[in-house]
Amino acid sequence: MGYIYLTIAIIAEVAATSALKASEEFTRWIPTLIVIVGYGIAFYCLTLVLRTISVGTAYALWAGLGVVLVSFVSAILFRQTPDLPAVIGMLLIVAGVVVIHLFSKTVAH
């Protein structure tokens, strides 16, 4: 169940973070509502994740995958395409997530 909650937390966080720009400094109410609800769901689900996955591992997966997905969404929605160094950095983040997931003893397999 931990990974299901983690997936929900990541998706909610990506939606909330992506809506931050669209909220135009909280002046547009629908994107602002998405920010508030999205972060609420993300943090609630993250607390549920911590029942089965260590804090460090859960946060590394949540933050790492969130960075990559937010960059992908912002490239599509806002045409903010990352440059080559950013792409390389994100590939390193993904590699780190894979290493944690495959080899760390702190992850419940």
Secondary structure by P-SEA (a helix, b strand, c coil): caaaaaaaaaaaaaaaaaaccccccccccaaaaaaaaaaaaaaaaaaaaaccccaaaaaaaaaaaaaaaaaaaaaacccccccaaaaaaaaaaaaaaaaaacccccccc
